[in-house]
Amino acid sequence: MNKPVATALLLSMIGFGVAPALAKAADEPGMQAQQTPMKRDHLFEERAGTWKATCDEMEQSKVYCRMFHIEQFGEWKAKNFIQLGPAWTPDSVGFVVATYQGFKAGTTVTIGIDKQSRHKITAPKGNNLMISPDIAAKILKEMEQGHKIVVTFNSHSGVRHLTLAELGPYQALLSKVKGQLAKNSQSASAE
């Protein structure tokens, strides 16, 4: 799968390209009456601690999965959140960090596991950061053995944010997600 397609697919799985716009539109007068709850049935969905994992079957019976930690917080009376975690396609893996209010232009997002050296990525303007597969693979390897993940960045308003998440629940879900992703190998060998 080529990189632009994989990136677009991973971002669409996370859904942050449109979430802030939809949330803002929902606050407009008259929009509440038009809203309908969206219920999505996943191939696999499970929670452990602050982590959630979902897997879906897409084209050609391929399985795509994501795991994420969501933390909500207030910043000057405004609701905000950070969502972080990996997303897998059959051919690639990425790591996404997203926040409702967005990143301050040029802010450095640091991601570290325990006392490992920090990964530093400059965030683009917007509300999500998609980390390349090579760096994502390093982060995920550290997460499999680690105890805590630490993420820091400056939000759009300039406020420094720190997120800590326990990795024990992540590791418990990871084995189940890997079981779902194994279906991609099984379907490829059956063809």
RABELWO-V593865 format. One record per helix or strand of 2 or more residues. SS is the DSSP state (@ for helix, = for strand). FROM is the first residue (numbers start at 0). TO is the last residue. If there is no record, write none. Layout:
SS|FROM|TO / SS|FROM|TO
//
This chain:
@|2|13 / @|15|25 / @|30|33 / =|43|47 / =|50|56 / @|58|60 / =|62|74 / =|77|87 / =|92|102 / =|107|112 / =|118|121 / =|125|130 / @|132|144 / =|147|154 / =|159|165 / @|167|189
//
